[in-house]
Amino acid sequence: MKRTISAESQQRRNFWENHLRDWQKSGQSQAGYCRQHGLSHKSFVYWKKRLVPAKLAVSLVEVPRCQPRLIVPPSKPLRLMLGNRYGIEIERGFDEQALDRLLRVLEER
């Protein structure tokens, strides 16, 4: 059995589709957009859940991994800080393969 949509329901749907499209273009937060346009944030979230997944397709693009180039100043070692947890000091003539393995291990943590 096919469900019919009333003109009022279609108007409401169009209203929220337009606002959701405008919000996505605006770069604003949901709450900020709703405040600016006098919309109920609760209704905004409801319509976003109903309409956005059906309207937007997500696509992922694979970015090829490139080999990092490391330029070491002639007189000072290179210091690589990884957050507050790790620090690596790299001297001239370092073993690139060992550094690559170390960075891969740290990435997994």
ABEGO torsion letter per residue (X at the ends): XBBBBBAAAAAAAAAAAAAAAAAAAAGBBAAAAAAAAGBBAAAAAAAAAAAAAAABBBBBBBBBBBBBBBBBBAABBBBBBBEAABBBBBBBGBBAAAAAAAAAAAAAX
